[in-house]
Amino acid sequence: PLTAGILSYYVPRSDGSIMLYDLAGHLEYYSSHSSCLEALSQSTPSTFLTLADISAELEDLKTQLSYWSAMIGNVCSKCPQPSEVIVIGTHADKVKDKAELSTRCSLLQSHADEAVKKAKQHFAGFIGLNVIDYQSAEMKTFILQLLETNVVVRKRCPAISLKCHVLYALLKEKVPNDRAAMTLSALLQLLDTVKDHGLNTSISEITSYLTTLSDKGLITFFPDADPSDSWIVLRSDVLLEKVNGILFAPAFFKEHRHCLVSNTGIIPTSELQKIFPEYDIKMIVQFLFHCELCQPVVDTTDTSKTLSDCVFFPCLVSATQPNDAIIHPSSFVWQMYTPSGSEFFTPRCLHALMRRLANQFTMPSEEFKHDEEIHCFSRRCQVWTRAIAWRDKLAIHFVVEMDKSLQCLSFAVSAEKNKNNPQ
């Protein structure tokens, strides 16, 4: 309950180092977690450890395992190789009856196997575990299984060229660990100071190597025509930890939560600069776009332009329906359900709609001038945690809402009677 966002740990090993990401389980983080994991799992499979309290209600556990298995399947959908999933039944010490513990483990193992395979990933096993007892036989079994699974995953990873290996080794060796990002220009200057590296230092060649390393998830590269504006994120884990822990924190994380929540989700980049003063704000915004955690705000009066000083965060919206949101009785409701009780709409599904709709319906009128304050945006659209509501020029109201179970998406339409719309 105390984990804020994503915490990362680097575990060096002679047979292959491990980067471990610990994800907070709060609902507020669901969308950003899936975005981050998708960015990390584009082309390289991973090992996923799913923790579930084995002492909880069995039906609740099955629902949770189904949800997280579906989420893993979604984030790994673009990866050509399947990831490995190990399910850990924690709090095994709370189940005092050994026969009941054995029955629970057997049932959950069977359910997890089915859910993971349905998500088109590979189920590596289930372990009932008291996570506080680090010396238990079950803990040793888990460690061995984790190491064996990582060997399997490494063998599935696509190979990269020797020159890519050389460049990556240089980045790890020559760039300090506390430096999360650098420009392409800075990298070229660094290579000039290193003797006998054997790399072609033309911009096109180095860009090619960086693109390959980025595709494999080892770095994140944002190319630009100007090398000084091309950014290389060397420590994605550092940025994921800070961005995710701060921007998407639940309200009770007062030390992380900032006063950015609104009923539009539109944030000036100047506010982001205040939160991340040690980073170049252009790089931070590019990184956020890359992880699909936000999107640029486009000027609908001229779609070739963007309001470069504003970004839209679907997660940074009011947790509850705003008091001034007027929802009229619906004359039409359309509902879309998941095909079965073991499948879910991810929060990103709703946020994708929010990005599309809010980008259009929170836009200012044609009289908008780019140097005006952020509050000049019209309020035809309002967003809260699981819904978005807007009104068109004929005073017809629309509401898209996701229910708490994440298994139903409803679309409601209502109309006000006025001179423009008498029906």
C-alpha positions in Angstrom: 0.0 0.0 0.0 3.0 2.4 0.4 4.4 1.9 -3.1 4.0 5.0 -5.2 4.0 4.4 -9.0 6.9 2.3 -10.2 10.0 1.4 -8.2 12.9 0.0 -10.2 15.8 -2.2 -9.0 18.8 -3.3 -11.0 20.2 -6.7 -10.1 23.6 -7.4 -11.7 24.4 -11.1 -12.4 27.2 -12.8 -14.3 24.7 -14.8 -16.3 22.5 -11.8 -17.3 21.5 -8.8 -15.2 17.9 -8.2 -14.2 15.9 -5.0 -14.2 13.0 -5.4 -11.8 10.0 -3.1 -11.8 7.7 -3.0 -8.8 4.3 -1.7 -9.7 1.9 -0.1 -7.2 -1.6 -1.8 -7.2 -3.8 1.3 -6.8 -6.5 1.8 -9.4 -5.2 5.3 -10.2 -2.0 3.8 -11.6 -3.6 1.1 -13.8 -3.6 3.1 -17.1 -0.1 4.5 -16.7 1.3 1.1 -15.6 -0.1 -0.5 -18.8 1.3 2.3 -20.9 4.7 2.0 -19.4 4.8 -1.8 -19.6 3.7 -1.6 -23.3 6.6 0.8 -24.0 9.0 -1.7 -22.3 7.5 -4.8 -24.1 7.3 -3.7 -27.7 9.8 -6.3 -29.0 11.4 -8.0 -26.0 9.5 -10.5 -23.8 9.6 -10.1 -20.1 9.0 -12.2 -16.9 5.8 -11.0 -15.1 5.4 -11.8 -11.4 1.7 -11.5 -10.4 1.1 -11.3 -6.6 -2.3 -12.3 -5.1 -3.3 -12.6 -1.5 -4.1 -16.3 -1.3 -6.1 -15.9 1.9 -8.7 -13.6 0.2 -12.0 -14.7 -1.3 -11.4 -17.2 -4.1 -13.8 -15.5 -6.5 -12.1 -12.1 -6.0 -8.7 -13.8 -6.5 -9.9 -15.3 -9.8 -11.2 -12.0 -11.0 -7.9 -10.3 -10.2 -5.9 -13.0 -11.9 -8.1 -12.7 -15.0 -7.7 -9.0 -15.1 -3.9 -8.9 -14.7 -3.5 -11.8 -17.2 -5.6 -9.8 -19.7 -3.6 -6.7 -19.0 -0.3 -8.6 -19.6 -1.7 -9.9 -22.9 -2.6 -6.4 -24.0 0.8 -4.8 -23.2 2.6 -7.7 -24.9 0.4 -7.8 -28.0 3.1 -6.3 -30.3 5.9 -8.5 -29.0 6.6 -11.4 -31.4 7.6 -13.7 -28.6 5.4 -14.6 -25.5 6.3 -13.4 -22.0 6.6 -15.7 -19.0 4.1 -15.3 -16.1 4.7 -16.6 -12.6 1.8 -16.3 -10.2 2.7 -16.0 -6.5 0.1 -16.7 -3.8 1.2 -14.5 -0.9 0.1 -14.6 2.7 0.2 -18.4 2.7 1.0 -18.2 6.4 -2.6 -16.9 7.0 -4.2 -20.1 5.8 -3.5 -22.3 8.8 -5.2 -25.4 7.5 -2.7 -27.2 5.2 -5.4 -29.1 3.3 -7.3 -25.8 2.6 -4.0 -24.2 1.5 -3.3 -27.1 -0.9 -6.8 -26.9 -2.3 -6.5 -23.1 -2.8 -3.1 -23.4 -4.5 -4.5 -26.1 -6.9 -7.5 -24.1 -7.8 -5.6 -20.9 -8.4 -2.9 -22.6 -10.4 -5.5 -24.1 -12.7 -7.3 -20.8 -13.1 -4.0 -18.8 -13.6 -2.9 -21.3 -16.2 -6.1 -20.9 -18.2 -6.1 -17.1 -17.9 -2.5 -16.7 -18.9 -2.9 -19.0 -21.9 -6.0 -17.1 -23.0 -3.9 -14.0 -23.0 -1.5 -15.8 -25.4 1.4 -15.8 -22.9 3.3 -18.6 -21.2 2.3 -19.7 -17.7 5.6 -20.5 -15.8 4.1 -21.7 -12.6 2.3 -21.0 -9.3 3.9 -20.8 -5.9 2.2 -20.4 -2.5 4.5 -18.2 -0.4 5.0 -16.5 2.9 6.9 -13.5 1.6 8.1 -12.5 5.0 10.1 -15.8 5.5 13.1 -15.3 3.3 14.7 -18.6 4.3 11.7 -20.9 3.6 12.0 -23.7 1.1 9.2 -22.2 -0.9 11.2 -18.9 -1.2 14.3 -20.8 -2.5 12.1 -22.7 -5.0 10.7 -19.3 -6.2 14.2 -17.8 -6.7 15.3 -20.8 -8.7 12.2 -20.7 -10.8 12.7 -17.0 -11.4 16.3 -17.5 -12.6 15.3 -20.4 -14.8 12.5 -18.4 -16.3 14.8 -15.4 -17.1 17.1 -17.8 -19.0 14.1 -18.8 -21.1 13.2 -15.2 -21.8 16.7 -14.2 -22.7 16.9 -17.0 -25.3 13.7 -15.5 -26.9 15.1 -12.0 -27.2 16.2 -11.1 -30.7 19.9 -10.6 -31.3 21.5 -7.3 -32.1 24.6 -6.5 -34.1 28.1 -6.3 -32.5 28.2 -2.5 -33.2 25.0 -2.0 -31.3 26.5 -4.0 -28.4 29.6 -1.8 -28.5 27.6 1.4 -28.4 25.4 0.2 -25.6 28.5 -0.9 -23.6 30.0 2.6 -24.1 26.8 4.2 -22.9 26.8 2.0 -19.8 30.5 2.6 -19.1 31.0 6.3 -19.9 27.7 7.9 -18.9 27.2 8.3 -15.1 24.3 6.3 -13.6 22.6 9.5 -12.3 22.3 10.8 -15.9 18.9 9.7 -17.2 19.1 11.3 -20.7 21.4 13.0 -23.1 21.2 14.6 -26.6 22.5 13.0 -29.7 25.0 15.9 -30.0 26.3 15.1 -26.5 26.8 11.5 -27.5 28.7 12.4 -30.6 31.0 14.6 -28.5 31.5 11.7 -26.1 32.4 9.3 -28.9 35.1 11.8 -30.1 36.8 11.5 -26.7 36.9 7.6 -26.8 39.7 5.9 -28.7 39.4 2.8 -30.8 35.7 2.2 -30.4 35.4 1.0 -34.0 32.1 2.7 -34.6 31.2 4.8 -37.6 30.3 8.2 -36.0 28.3 9.6 -38.8 24.9 10.8 -37.6 23.0 8.4 -39.9 25.0 5.4 -38.6 24.7 6.3 -34.9 21.0 7.1 -35.4 20.6 3.6 -36.9 22.3 1.9 -33.9 20.3 4.0 -31.4 17.0 3.1 -33.2 17.8 -0.6 -32.9 18.7 -0.3 -29.2 15.4 1.7 -28.7 13.4 -1.0 -30.6 14.9 -3.6 -28.2 13.9 -1.6 -25.2 17.4 -1.0 -24.0 17.1 2.8 -24.4 14.5 5.1 -25.7 15.4 7.3 -28.6 13.6 10.3 -30.0 15.2 11.3 -33.3 15.0 14.8 -34.7 16.4 16.6 -37.8 18.5 18.7 -35.4 20.9 16.4 -33.4 20.7 18.8 -30.5 17.0 18.1 -30.3 17.3 14.3 -30.6 17.1 12.8 -27.1 18.4 9.5 -25.8 16.8 8.3 -22.6 19.4 6.0 -21.0 17.5 5.2 -17.8 13.8 4.8 -18.7 13.3 3.2 -15.2 14.4 6.5 -13.5 11.9 8.5 -15.5 9.1 5.9 -15.2 9.6 6.0 -11.4 9.4 9.7 -11.1 6.8 10.5 -13.7 4.5 7.6 -12.7 5.0 8.1 -8.9 4.3 11.9 -9.0 1.8 12.6 -11.7 -0.6 9.7 -11.2 -0.5 9.4 -7.4 -3.7 8.8 -5.4 -4.9 11.7 -3.3 -3.6 10.2 -0.1 0.0 10.3 -1.3 0.2 13.9 -0.3 4.0 14.0 -0.7 3.6 13.0 -4.4 0.3 14.5 -5.4 0.5 17.9 -7.0 -2.4 20.4 -7.6 -2.7 19.4 -11.3 -6.1 17.7 -11.2 -8.8 19.5 -13.2 -12.0 18.6 -15.0 -10.3 19.1 -18.4 -7.1 17.2 -17.9 -5.2 19.9 -19.8 -1.9 20.9 -18.1 0.5 23.7 -19.0 4.0 22.4 -19.6 5.2 25.1 -17.3 3.7 23.2 -14.4 5.6 20.0 -15.5 8.8 22.0 -15.5 8.2 22.9 -11.9 7.8 19.2 -11.0 10.9 18.1 -13.0 13.3 21.0 -12.7 16.4 18.8 -13.3 15.2 17.6 -16.7 14.8 19.3 -20.1 11.0 19.8 -20.4 11.0 18.9 -24.2 12.5 15.5 -23.3 10.0 14.9 -20.5 7.1 15.7 -22.8 8.5 13.5 -25.6 8.9 10.7 -23.1 5.3 11.1 -21.9 4.1 11.1 -25.5 6.1 7.9 -26.2 4.5 6.1 -23.2 1.1 7.5 -24.3 0.5 9.0 -20.9 -0.6 12.3 -22.5 -1.0 13.9 -25.8 -0.5 17.3 -27.4 -3.4 19.7 -27.5 -4.2 20.4 -31.1 -5.8 23.7 -32.2 -9.0 22.5 -33.9 -9.3 25.8 -35.7 -6.0 25.0 -37.5 -5.1 21.3 -37.2 -1.6 22.0 -38.5 -0.8 23.7 -35.2 -0.5 22.5 -31.7 -0.6 24.4 -28.5 2.9 23.5 -27.6 2.6 24.8 -24.1 -0.2 22.5 -23.1 -0.7 18.7 -22.8 -3.7 16.6 -22.1 -3.6 13.9 -19.4 -6.6 11.7 -19.2 -5.6 10.5 -15.8 -5.2 13.9 -14.3 -8.9 14.6 -14.0 -11.4 14.9 -11.1 -11.9 11.6 -9.2 -15.6 12.3 -8.9 -18.2 13.9 -11.1 -17.8 17.7 -11.0 -20.7 19.5 -9.2 -21.3 21.6 -12.2 -21.7 18.6 -14.6 -25.3 18.5 -15.5 -26.4 15.0 -16.6 -29.9 15.0 -18.2 -32.1 11.9 -18.2 -31.0 9.8 -21.2 -33.2 9.2 -24.1 -30.9 6.7 -25.6 -28.3 4.4 -23.9 -26.0 2.0 -25.7 -23.9 -0.5 -23.7 -21.0 -2.6 -24.7 -20.1 -5.6 -22.5 -17.0 -7.8 -22.5 -17.7 -11.2 -24.0 -17.2 -13.1 -20.7 -16.7 -12.5 -17.0 -13.0 -13.1 -17.3 -12.4 -10.3 -19.8 -12.1 -6.6 -19.2 -11.9 -3.2 -20.7 -8.6 -1.7 -19.6 -8.7 1.9 -18.2 -6.7 2.8 -21.3 -9.7 1.9 -23.4 -11.6 4.7 -21.8 -8.6 7.0 -21.8 -8.2 6.5 -25.5 -11.7 7.8 -25.9 -11.0 10.6 -23.6 -8.0 11.7 -25.6 -10.0 11.7 -28.8 -13.1 13.3 -27.4 -11.6 15.8 -25.0 -9.1 16.9 -27.6 -12.1 17.9 -29.7 -14.6 19.1 -27.2 -12.5 21.0 -24.7 -11.2 23.2 -27.5 -11.8 27.0 -27.2 -14.0 28.8 -29.6 -12.7 30.2 -32.9 -11.9 33.5 -31.2 -9.2 31.8 -29.1 -5.9 33.6 -29.0 -2.8 31.5 -28.2 -1.4 33.9 -25.6 -4.5 33.8 -23.4 -4.6 32.0 -20.1 -5.5 28.3 -19.9 -8.9 29.0 -18.3 -10.1 30.4 -21.7 -10.9 26.8 -22.7 -14.6 26.2 -23.2 -16.3 23.9 -20.8 -18.3 21.9 -23.4 -16.4 18.8 -22.1 -15.9 17.5 -18.6 -13.9 14.4 -17.5 -13.7 12.5 -14.3 -12.2 9.1 -13.3 -14.3 6.8 -15.4 -16.4 9.1 -17.6 -16.4 11.9 -20.0 -19.4 14.2 -20.7 -19.8 16.9 -23.4 -22.4 19.0 -25.2 -22.6 19.9 -28.8 -23.9 23.1 -30.4 -27.5 21.8 -30.5 -27.4 21.3 -26.7 -27.3 17.5 -27.1 -25.6 15.9 -24.2 -23.3 12.8 -24.4 -21.8 10.7 -21.6 -19.4 7.8 -22.0 -18.8 5.9 -18.8 -17.0 2.8 -17.7 -18.5 0.9 -14.7 -16.5 -0.2 -11.6 -16.2 -3.8 -12.8 -14.4 -2.6 -16.0 -16.7 -4.9 -18.0 -19.3 -2.5 -19.3 -18.9 0.7 -21.4 -22.0 2.8 -21.7 -22.8 5.6 -24.1 -25.8 7.8 -23.2 -27.4 10.6 -25.2 -29.9 13.2 -24.0 -31.2 16.5 -25.3 -32.4 19.8 -24.0 -35.5 21.4 -25.5 -34.7 24.8 -26.9 -35.3 26.9 -30.0 -32.5 25.1 -31.8 -33.6 21.6 -30.8 -37.4 21.5 -30.1 -37.6 17.7 -30.1 
